[in-house]
Amino acid sequence: MISKLGKEFKEFAVKGNMMDIAIGVIIGTAFNKVVDVLVKEVFLPPLSFMTDGINWENKKIILRDAVLENGVKKLDEIAIGYGKLLESLTDFIIIGLTVFMVVKFMNKIRSKAQDPQNKTVSTPKDIELLNRISELMERQVELAEKDEINNSEN
């Protein structure tokens, strides 16, 4: 049982799935840091400037102020932090647009690479092989049609 599980795990790891996932997580983490800095240091400061220096990260609607009695907090403040929501929405929009642009770029490269007639980009071997098989099948059909025509004439 354990050896079968070990064999399956080895096949999984060797196929590259685990490495693809690990690389995706690492790149995603780094990308998240870049977007966080982009939002906090590039997009929110001009927004704050246009709104007379409002710090959006700390903006909130206070539902109940904190209650202090003799300098001791009896009740915590209750507030809706819409500034953090604004920051998160900005993050989301930036991430969404960036992922869209990356996917669009990758699809463009992939479509060029999958076109066996396009010699500017190297075509993957499996696509070349499928294209060659398709060409051979088309020739075989043409030869069979010619053979049928010749047999019907005789």
N, CA, C and O atoms as a DFTB+ gen file, in Angstrom:
616 C
 N C O
     1  1       0.828      -1.197       0.000
     2  2       0.000       0.000       0.000
     3  2       0.871       1.258       0.000
     4  3       0.655       2.174      -0.793
     5  1       1.861       1.289       0.903
     6  2       2.728       2.465       0.996
     7  2       3.590       2.592      -0.255
     8  3       3.824       3.700      -0.739
     9  1       4.067       1.454      -0.786
    10  2       4.899       1.523      -1.986
    11  2       4.083       2.001      -3.187
    12  3       4.604       2.710      -4.048
    13  1       2.813       1.618      -3.250
    14  2       1.951       2.078      -4.339
    15  2       1.736       3.587      -4.234
    16  3       1.783       4.301      -5.236
    17  1       1.501       4.062      -3.012
    18  2       1.328       5.497      -2.791
    19  2       2.610       6.243      -3.138
    20  3       2.572       7.305      -3.759
    21  1       3.746       5.680      -2.733
    22  2       5.038       6.289      -3.054
    23  2       5.273       6.347      -4.557
    24  3       5.781       7.342      -5.074
    25  1       4.901       5.277      -5.257
    26  2       5.051       5.234      -6.708
    27  2       4.167       6.289      -7.375
    28  3       4.605       6.975      -8.299
    29  1       2.921       6.416      -6.906
    30  2       2.009       7.420      -7.461
    31  2       2.523       8.834      -7.212
    32  3       2.436       9.699      -8.084
    33  1       3.071       9.065      -5.991
    34  2       3.611      10.383      -5.678
    35  2       4.811      10.683      -6.576
    36  3       4.955      11.803      -7.065
    37  1       5.658       9.698      -6.791
    38  2       6.835       9.876      -7.648
    39  2       6.402      10.243      -9.062
    40  3       6.976      11.145      -9.673
    41  1       5.381       9.543      -9.592
    42  2       4.874       9.853     -10.928
    43  2       4.313      11.273     -10.982
    44  3       4.525      12.001     -11.952
    45  1       3.597      11.653      -9.931
    46  2       3.031      12.998      -9.848
    47  2       4.137      14.050      -9.864
    48  3       4.059      15.036     -10.598
    49  1       5.165      13.830      -9.050
    50  2       6.256      14.798      -8.942
    51  2       7.080      14.846     -10.222
    52  3       7.497      15.923     -10.648
    53  1       7.318      13.700     -10.834
    54  2       8.141      13.647     -12.032
    55  2       7.428      14.287     -13.219
    56  3       8.079      14.879     -14.081
    57  1       6.120      14.179     -13.277
    58  2       5.376      14.766     -14.383
    59  2       5.472      16.291     -14.381
    60  3       5.148      16.927     -15.384
    61  1       5.897      16.869     -13.305
    62  2       6.067      18.313     -13.262
    63  2       4.925      19.047     -12.599
    64  3       5.021      20.256     -12.390
    65  1       3.847      18.362     -12.261
    66  2       2.707      19.047     -11.661
    67  2       3.095      19.753     -10.368
    68  3       2.711      20.900     -10.138
    69  1       3.857      19.063      -9.528
    70  2       4.225      19.650      -8.246
    71  2       5.124      20.865      -8.454
    72  3       4.978      21.875      -7.767
    73  1       6.048      20.765      -9.399
    74  2       6.935      21.899      -9.656
    75  2       6.144      23.079     -10.229
    76  3       6.407      24.227      -9.873
    77  1       5.190      22.811     -11.102
    78  2       4.360      23.880     -11.660
    79  2       3.580      24.589     -10.560
    80  3       3.477      25.816     -10.558
    81  1       3.036      23.821      -9.633
    82  2       2.281      24.401      -8.524
    83  2       3.198      25.238      -7.640
    84  3       2.849      26.354      -7.256
    85  1       4.370      24.698      -7.317
    86  2       5.316      25.424      -6.457
    87  2       5.753      26.731      -7.120
    88  3       5.807      27.771      -6.463
    89  1       6.056      26.683      -8.388
    90  2       6.465      27.894      -9.105
    91  2       5.319      28.902      -9.129
    92  3       5.539      30.099      -8.942
    93  1       4.107      28.425      -9.356
    94  2       2.942      29.316      -9.359
    95  2       2.735      30.002      -8.019
    96  3       2.428      31.193      -7.966
    97  1       2.903      29.247      -6.929
    98  2       2.734      29.823      -5.587
    99  2       3.809      30.872      -5.320
   100  3       3.514      31.943      -4.790
   101  1       5.046      30.570      -5.682
   102  2       6.153      31.508      -5.444
   103  2       5.948      32.790      -6.247
   104  3       6.089      33.891      -5.716
   105  1       5.618      32.642      -7.514
   106  2       5.400      33.823      -8.352
   107  2       4.177      34.600      -7.866
   108  3       4.183      35.831      -7.857
   109  1       3.138      33.887      -7.467
   110  2       1.936      34.549      -6.956
   111  2       2.214      35.360      -5.701
   112  3       1.694      36.464      -5.540
   113  1       3.036      34.811      -4.814
   114  2       3.389      35.526      -3.587
   115  2       4.173      36.794      -3.905
   116  3       3.900      37.858      -3.350
   117  1       5.142      36.673      -4.796
   118  2       5.932      37.846      -5.177
   119  2       5.054      38.879      -5.882
   120  3       5.197      40.080      -5.655
   121  1       4.152      38.409      -6.732
   122  2       3.255      39.298      -7.456
   123  2       2.350      40.049      -6.486
   124  3       2.076      41.233      -6.679
   125  1       1.888      39.363      -5.446
   126  2       1.037      39.985      -4.436
   127  2       1.768      41.139      -3.749
   128  3       1.173      42.185      -3.494
   129  1       3.035      40.955      -3.453
   130  2       3.820      42.023      -2.818
   131  2       3.943      43.221      -3.744
   132  3       3.826      44.365      -3.304
   133  1       4.179      42.963      -5.029
   134  2       4.314      44.049      -5.996
   135  2       3.005      44.830      -6.095
   136  3       3.014      46.061      -6.096
   137  1       1.895      44.128      -6.178
   138  2       0.594      44.792      -6.286
   139  2       0.295      45.582      -5.019
   140  3      -0.233      46.692      -5.094
   141  1       0.625      45.027      -3.858
   142  2       0.395      45.726      -2.594
   143  2       1.146      47.055      -2.570
   144  3       0.576      48.080      -2.196
   145  1       2.412      47.047      -2.964
   146  2       3.199      48.279      -3.000
   147  2       2.643      49.224      -4.064
   148  3       2.564      50.432      -3.841
   149  1       2.261      48.685      -5.206
   150  2       1.716      49.510      -6.277
   151  2       0.468      50.254      -5.814
   152  3       0.308      51.443      -6.089
   153  1      -0.405      49.554      -5.115
   154  2      -1.632      50.189      -4.630
   155  2      -1.321      51.211      -3.548
   156  3      -1.760      52.358      -3.634
   157  1      -0.562      50.805      -2.521
   158  2      -0.316      51.687      -1.375
   159  2       0.599      52.860      -1.701
   160  3       0.418      53.951      -1.161
   161  1       1.576      52.651      -2.574
   162  2       2.580      53.685      -2.819
   163  2       2.386      54.460      -4.122
   164  3       2.950      55.542      -4.286
   165  1       1.593      53.917      -5.048
   166  2       1.436      54.591      -6.337
   167  2       0.012      55.104      -6.549
   168  3      -0.177      56.258      -6.933
   169  1      -0.998      54.253      -6.301
   170  2      -2.366      54.658      -6.609
   171  2      -3.065      55.411      -5.481
   172  3      -3.760      56.394      -5.736
   173  1      -2.891      54.964      -4.236
   174  2      -3.596      55.625      -3.138
   175  2      -3.062      57.021      -2.810
   176  3      -3.868      57.885      -2.465
   177  1      -1.752      57.301      -2.896
   178  2      -1.308      58.676      -2.607
   179  2      -1.931      59.743      -3.519
   180  3      -2.352      60.783      -3.011
   181  1      -2.008      59.534      -4.841
   182  2      -2.695      60.566      -5.650
   183  2      -4.178      60.687      -5.289
   184  3      -4.736      61.784      -5.305
   185  1      -4.806      59.567      -4.967
   186  2      -6.203      59.609      -4.546
   187  2      -6.329      60.408      -3.249
   188  3      -7.252      61.207      -3.092
   189  1      -5.421      60.191      -2.347
   190  2      -5.405      60.933      -1.092
   191  2      -5.139      62.416      -1.354
   192  3      -5.749      63.279      -0.723
   193  1      -4.232      62.710      -2.280
   194  2      -3.916      64.101      -2.634
   195  2      -5.131      64.809      -3.212
   196  3      -5.397      65.967      -2.889
   197  1      -5.865      64.107      -4.068
   198  2      -7.052      64.709      -4.693
   199  2      -8.172      64.917      -3.686
   200  3      -9.085      65.705      -3.933
   201  1      -8.118      64.227      -2.566
   202  2      -9.171      64.355      -1.551
   203  2      -8.636      65.026      -0.282
   204  3      -9.037      64.684       0.830
   205  1      -7.724      65.986      -0.467
   206  2      -7.162      66.783       0.630
   207  2      -6.448      65.953       1.694
   208  3      -6.618      66.198       2.888
   209  1      -5.653      64.978       1.269
   210  2      -4.793      64.247       2.194
   211  2      -5.479      63.197       3.037
   212  3      -4.952      62.811       4.080
   213  1      -6.628      62.728       2.621
   214  2      -7.317      61.685       3.385
   215  2      -6.516      60.396       3.290
   216  3      -6.143      59.971       2.197
   217  1      -6.254      59.777       4.428
   218  2      -5.590      58.486       4.457
   219  2      -6.666      57.422       4.303
   220  3      -7.376      57.117       5.261
   221  1      -6.794      56.855       3.116
   222  2      -7.880      55.932       2.810
   223  2      -7.800      54.636       3.593
   224  3      -8.826      54.028       3.898
   225  1      -6.596      54.211       3.917
   226  2      -6.447      52.934       4.619
   227  2      -7.143      52.962       5.982
   228  3      -7.654      51.940       6.440
   229  1      -7.162      54.108       6.618
   230  2      -7.745      54.203       7.961
   231  2      -9.169      54.773       7.974
   232  3      -9.718      55.025       9.046
   233  1      -9.771      54.978       6.798
   234  2     -11.118      55.537       6.756
   235  2     -12.126      54.491       7.225
   236  3     -12.062      53.320       6.849
   237  1     -13.054      54.951       8.053
   238  2     -14.067      54.046       8.586
   239  2     -15.294      54.840       9.005
   240  3     -15.234      56.046       9.245
   241  1     -16.393      54.131       9.085
   242  2     -17.636      54.702       9.609
   243  2     -17.788      54.135      11.016
   244  3     -17.931      52.926      11.196
   245  1     -17.756      55.007      11.994
   246  2     -17.836      54.567      13.388
   247  2     -19.297      54.375      13.783
   248  3     -20.102      55.305      13.733
   249  1     -19.613      53.159      14.172
   250  2     -20.965      52.853      14.627
   251  2     -21.112      53.108      16.128
   252  3     -22.160      53.537      16.610
   253  1     -20.023      52.828      16.846
   254  2     -20.019      53.104      18.283
   255  2     -18.585      53.423      18.688
   256  3     -17.653      52.677      18.387
   257  1     -18.433      54.558      19.383
   258  2     -17.112      54.913      19.894
   259  2     -16.726      53.986      21.037
   260  3     -17.579      53.388      21.694
   261  1     -15.419      53.884      21.257
   262  2     -14.940      53.104      22.394
   263  2     -15.392      53.802      23.678
   264  3     -15.429      55.031      23.738
   265  1     -15.731      53.028      24.689
   266  2     -16.179      53.584      25.965
   267  2     -15.062      53.396      26.985
   268  3     -14.613      52.282      27.256
   269  1     -14.626      54.535      27.544
   270  2     -13.579      54.510      28.568
   271  2     -14.189      54.908      29.903
   272  3     -15.020      55.813      29.977
   273  1     -13.769      54.224      30.945
   274  2     -14.208      54.555      32.294
   275  2     -12.968      54.606      33.177
   276  3     -12.323      53.585      33.415
   277  1     -12.636      55.811      33.664
   278  2     -11.443      56.024      34.473
   279  2     -10.182      55.580      33.730
   280  3      -9.270      55.007      34.326
   281  1     -10.141      55.846      32.438
   282  2      -8.971      55.500      31.630
   283  2      -8.892      54.039      31.222
   284  3      -7.928      53.643      30.568
   285  1      -9.871      53.230      31.585
   286  2      -9.889      51.802      31.237
   287  2     -10.975      51.586      30.185
   288  3     -12.110      52.037      30.343
   289  1     -10.610      50.892      29.112
   290  2     -11.564      50.646      28.029
   291  2     -12.578      49.596      28.469
   292  3     -12.228      48.460      28.789
   293  1     -13.850      50.012      28.476
   294  2     -14.938      49.099      28.841
   295  2     -15.534      48.443      27.593
   296  3     -15.855      47.254      27.594
   297  1     -15.675      49.233      26.536
   298  2     -16.230      48.717      25.277
   299  2     -15.338      49.145      24.121
   300  3     -14.870      50.283      24.074
   301  1     -15.104      48.219      23.181
   302  2     -14.307      48.525      21.992
   303  2     -15.121      49.329      20.998
   304  3     -16.352      49.302      20.992
   305  1     -14.393      50.041      20.162
   306  2     -15.024      50.769      19.068
   307  2     -15.555      49.757      18.046
   308  3     -14.936      48.725      17.786
   309  1     -16.695      50.076      17.488
   310  2     -17.254      49.266      16.407
   311  2     -17.326      50.172      15.188
   312  3     -17.952      51.231      15.225
   313  1     -16.666      49.739      14.086
   314  2     -16.596      50.583      12.893
   315  2     -16.552      49.731      11.634
   316  3     -16.118      48.579      11.652
   317  1     -17.010      50.325      10.550
   318  2     -16.933      49.707       9.223
   319  2     -15.742      50.340       8.516
   320  3     -15.741      51.541       8.246
   321  1     -14.724      49.531       8.214
   322  2     -13.506      50.036       7.585
   323  2     -13.610      50.041       6.070
   324  3     -13.115      49.122       5.418
   325  1     -14.243      51.057       5.498
   326  2     -14.401      51.114       4.052
   327  2     -13.113      51.492       3.335
   328  3     -12.989      51.244       2.136
   329  1     -12.164      52.079       4.028
   330  2     -10.877      52.428       3.416
   331  2     -10.106      51.186       3.004
   332  3      -9.508      51.150       1.929
   333  1     -10.117      50.181       3.844
   334  2      -9.446      48.920       3.506
   335  2     -10.173      48.228       2.361
   336  3      -9.545      47.561       1.538
   337  1     -11.499      48.383       2.302
   338  2     -12.253      47.825       1.189
   339  2     -11.838      48.499      -0.116
   340  3     -11.643      47.831      -1.131
   341  1     -11.704      49.821      -0.086
   342  2     -11.263      50.561      -1.265
   343  2      -9.881      50.074      -1.706
   344  3      -9.639      49.874      -2.897
   345  1      -8.991      49.888      -0.757
   346  2      -7.641      49.394      -1.062
   347  2      -7.705      47.990      -1.659
   348  3      -7.001      47.694      -2.624
   349  1      -8.537      47.133      -1.098
   350  2      -8.670      45.764      -1.610
   351  2      -9.279      45.747      -3.003
   352  3      -8.853      44.968      -3.856
   353  1     -10.265      46.592      -3.242
   354  2     -10.861      46.677      -4.587
   355  2      -9.839      47.162      -5.610
   356  3      -9.799      46.667      -6.736
   357  1      -9.018      48.125      -5.219
   358  2      -7.960      48.603      -6.109
   359  2      -6.977      47.473      -6.403
   360  3      -6.571      47.286      -7.550
   361  1      -6.590      46.715      -5.365
   362  2      -5.725      45.544      -5.559
   363  2      -6.357      44.588      -6.563
   364  3      -5.699      44.119      -7.492
   365  1      -7.643      44.305      -6.362
   366  2      -8.348      43.355      -7.218
   367  2      -8.358      43.815      -8.672
   368  3      -8.116      43.019      -9.579
   369  1      -8.634      45.082      -8.891
   370  2      -8.685      45.612     -10.258
   371  2      -7.315      45.528     -10.909
   372  3      -7.205      45.130     -12.069
   373  1      -6.278      45.893     -10.184
   374  2      -4.921      45.833     -10.734
   375  2      -4.530      44.395     -11.044
   376  3      -3.987      44.114     -12.113
   377  1      -4.803      43.482     -10.115
   378  2      -4.479      42.068     -10.339
   379  2      -5.273      41.535     -11.525
   380  3      -4.717      40.849     -12.382
   381  1      -6.553      41.839     -11.584
   382  2      -7.385      41.367     -12.685
   383  2      -6.890      41.863     -14.032
   384  3      -6.790      41.086     -14.982
   385  1      -6.580      43.147     -14.124
   386  2      -6.078      43.695     -15.389
   387  2      -4.729      43.085     -15.763
   388  3      -4.486      42.778     -16.929
   389  1      -3.863      42.913     -14.782
   390  2      -2.544      42.346     -15.055
   391  2      -2.667      40.904     -15.519
   392  3      -2.036      40.517     -16.503
   393  1      -3.464      40.109     -14.830
   394  2      -3.643      38.706     -15.225
   395  2      -4.266      38.635     -16.619
   396  3      -3.870      37.802     -17.434
   397  1      -5.235      39.502     -16.893
   398  2      -5.841      39.545     -18.226
   399  2      -4.787      39.816     -19.292
   400  3      -4.756      39.136     -20.317
   401  1      -3.931      40.797     -19.063
   402  2      -2.897      41.141     -20.049
   403  2      -1.890      39.990     -20.223
   404  3      -1.478      39.692     -21.344
   405  1      -1.500      39.350     -19.121
   406  2      -0.558      38.230     -19.211
   407  2      -1.186      37.071     -19.983
   408  3      -0.538      36.490     -20.854
   409  1      -2.429      36.731     -19.679
   410  2      -3.103      35.627     -20.374
   411  2      -3.274      35.961     -21.857
   412  3      -3.083      35.101     -22.716
   413  1      -3.628      37.194     -22.148
   414  2      -3.780      37.611     -23.546
   415  2      -2.453      37.469     -24.286
   416  3      -2.423      36.971     -25.411
   417  1      -1.361      37.900     -23.664
   418  2      -0.026      37.795     -24.259
   419  2       0.369      36.333     -24.454
   420  3       0.894      35.964     -25.505
   421  1       0.117      35.500     -23.437
   422  2       0.465      34.079     -23.527
   423  2      -0.357      33.379     -24.612
   424  3       0.176      32.534     -25.332
   425  1      -1.635      33.711     -24.741
   426  2      -2.468      33.125     -25.792
   427  2      -1.963      33.505     -27.179
   428  3      -1.999      32.696     -28.106
   429  1      -1.496      34.737     -27.310
   430  2      -0.954      35.184     -28.592
   431  2       0.307      34.385     -28.941
   432  3       0.472      33.946     -30.079
   433  1       1.184      34.201     -27.968
   434  2       2.406      33.421     -28.194
   435  2       2.051      31.971     -28.483
   436  3       2.616      31.362     -29.391
   437  1       1.105      31.407     -27.704
   438  2       0.713      30.007     -27.883
   439  2       0.122      29.779     -29.275
   440  3       0.432      28.777     -29.920
   441  1      -0.723      30.696     -29.740
   442  2      -1.337      30.502     -31.054
   443  2      -0.278      30.566     -32.154
   444  3      -0.375      29.846     -33.147
   445  1       0.729      31.421     -31.985
   446  2       1.823      31.457     -32.957
   447  2       2.623      30.160     -32.919
   448  3       3.001      29.627     -33.963
   449  1       2.880      29.656     -31.717
   450  2       3.680      28.442     -31.576
   451  2       2.941      27.217     -32.079
   452  3       3.575      26.260     -32.523
   453  1       1.619      27.222     -32.022
   454  2       0.851      26.060     -32.465
   455  2       0.560      26.085     -33.962
   456  3      -0.028      25.143     -34.492
   457  1       0.962      27.141     -34.642
   458  2       0.782      27.215     -36.089
   459  2       2.032      26.660     -36.759
   460  3       3.072      27.318     -36.758
   461  1       1.949      25.457     -37.332
   462  2       3.138      24.855     -37.930
   463  2       3.655      25.630     -39.146
   464  3       4.817      25.480     -39.525
   465  1       2.810      26.447     -39.752
   466  2       3.236      27.225     -40.915
   467  2       4.053      28.456     -40.507
   468  3       4.808      28.999     -41.314
   469  1       3.899      28.892     -39.260
   470  2       4.616      30.066     -38.768
   471  2       6.030      29.653     -38.385
   472  3       6.224      28.898     -37.432
   473  1       7.004      30.139     -39.116
   474  2       8.408      29.756     -38.874
   475  2       9.135      30.751     -37.969
   476  3      10.307      30.548     -37.652
   477  1       8.459      31.821     -37.549
   478  2       9.104      32.795     -36.669
   479  2       9.198      32.303     -35.235
   480  3      10.037      32.773     -34.466
   481  1       8.332      31.348     -34.870
   482  2       8.308      30.789     -33.520
   483  2       8.444      29.281     -33.634
   484  3       7.823      28.666     -34.501
   485  1       9.252      28.677     -32.765
   486  2       9.399      27.222     -32.837
   487  2       8.113      26.543     -32.369
   488  3       7.555      26.875     -31.324
   489  1       7.667      25.590     -33.170
   490  2       6.439      24.852     -32.885
   491  2       6.779      23.650     -32.021
   492  3       7.765      22.964     -32.291
   493  1       5.978      23.372     -30.972
   494  2       6.228      22.182     -30.149
   495  2       6.212      20.910     -30.997
   496  3       5.486      20.822     -31.986
   497  1       7.012      19.941     -30.602
   498  2       7.168      18.695     -31.362
   499  2       5.841      17.967     -31.545
   500  3       5.585      17.419     -32.617
   501  1       4.991      17.951     -30.513
   502  2       3.721      17.234     -30.656
   503  2       2.819      17.888     -31.695
   504  3       2.094      17.195     -32.409
   505  1       2.857      19.217     -31.786
   506  2       2.055      19.920     -32.788
   507  2       2.614      19.639     -34.181
   508  3       1.856      19.427     -35.128
   509  1       3.945      19.637     -34.304
   510  2       4.562      19.312     -35.598
   511  2       4.184      17.902     -36.029
   512  3       3.852      17.676     -37.193
   513  1       4.231      16.954     -35.101
   514  2       3.895      15.572     -35.407
   515  2       2.432      15.446     -35.832
   516  3       2.125      14.762     -36.808
   517  1       1.530      16.103     -35.102
   518  2       0.110      16.068     -35.471
   519  2      -0.118      16.697     -36.842
   520  3      -0.932      16.204     -37.623
   521  1       0.584      17.761     -37.133
   522  2       0.461      18.410     -38.430
   523  2       0.957      17.481     -39.536
   524  3       0.333      17.389     -40.593
   525  1       2.062      16.800     -39.304
   526  2       2.622      15.854     -40.293
   527  2       1.648      14.694     -40.525
   528  3       1.420      14.296     -41.667
   529  1       1.076      14.154     -39.448
   530  2       0.094      13.073     -39.573
   531  2      -1.116      13.547     -40.372
   532  3      -1.622      12.822     -41.228
   533  1      -1.576      14.762     -40.092
   534  2      -2.719      15.319     -40.808
   535  2      -2.410      15.452     -42.299
   536  3      -3.243      15.111     -43.140
   537  1      -1.220      15.945     -42.626
   538  2      -0.825      16.069     -44.035
   539  2      -0.782      14.707     -44.714
   540  3      -1.249      14.571     -45.845
   541  1      -0.229      13.693     -44.046
   542  2      -0.161      12.347     -44.611
   543  2      -1.551      11.767     -44.832
   544  3      -1.800      11.115     -45.846
   545  1      -2.464      12.003     -43.879
   546  2      -3.839      11.501     -44.027
   547  2      -4.537      12.178     -45.196
   548  3      -5.274      11.532     -45.942
   549  1      -4.308      13.482     -45.359
   550  2      -4.919      14.198     -46.488
   551  2      -4.408      13.641     -47.811
   552  3      -5.186      13.459     -48.747
   553  1      -3.096      13.366     -47.899
   554  2      -2.529      12.781     -49.114
   555  2      -3.109      11.395     -49.379
   556  3      -3.390      11.034     -50.522
   557  1      -3.284      10.624     -48.307
   558  2      -3.831       9.279     -48.450
   559  2      -5.271       9.342     -48.970
   560  3      -5.657       8.538     -49.818
   561  1      -6.054      10.277     -48.473
   562  2      -7.430      10.450     -48.952
   563  2      -7.421      10.854     -50.420
   564  3      -8.219      10.342     -51.205
   565  1      -6.526      11.770     -50.803
   566  2      -6.430      12.193     -52.208
   567  2      -6.075      11.014     -53.101
   568  3      -6.664      10.844     -54.169
   569  1      -5.116      10.198     -52.673
   570  2      -4.713       9.026     -53.459
   571  2      -5.853       8.025     -53.570
   572  3      -6.060       7.427     -54.626
   573  1      -6.595       7.843     -52.475
   574  2      -7.728       6.915     -52.496
   575  2      -8.814       7.413     -53.438
   576  3      -9.428       6.617     -54.149
   577  1      -9.057       8.710     -53.453
   578  2     -10.057       9.283     -54.354
   579  2      -9.630       9.120     -55.804
   580  3     -10.447       8.784     -56.661
   581  1      -8.340       9.358     -56.084
   582  2      -7.829       9.178     -57.444
   583  2      -7.956       7.714     -57.866
   584  3      -8.322       7.412     -59.003
   585  1      -7.650       6.813     -56.936
   586  2      -7.738       5.373     -57.225
   587  2      -9.178       4.978     -57.535
   588  3      -9.421       4.177     -58.438
   589  1     -10.136       5.538     -56.790
   590  2     -11.556       5.246     -57.044
   591  2     -11.975       5.760     -58.407
   592  3     -12.714       5.089     -59.128
   593  1     -11.511       6.937     -58.761
   594  2     -11.849       7.526     -60.070
   595  2     -11.272       6.636     -61.182
   596  3     -11.958       6.345     -62.162
   597  1     -10.021       6.209     -61.029
   598  2      -9.377       5.359     -62.034
   599  2     -10.087       4.004     -62.142
   600  3     -10.243       3.475     -63.243
   601  1     -10.517       3.441     -61.007
   602  2     -11.216       2.144     -61.032
   603  2     -12.595       2.262     -61.662
   604  3     -13.050       1.332     -62.328
   605  1     -13.266       3.392     -61.462
   606  2     -14.604       3.561     -62.034
   607  2     -14.538       3.802     -63.532
   608  3     -15.491       3.497     -64.248
   609  1     -13.418       4.350     -64.021
   610  2     -13.265       4.598     -65.440
   611  2     -12.972       3.297     -66.183
   612  3     -13.286       3.189     -67.369
   613  1     -12.389       2.329     -65.531
   614  2     -12.024       1.050     -66.169
   615  2     -13.137       0.102     -66.146
   616  3     -13.004      -1.018     -66.638
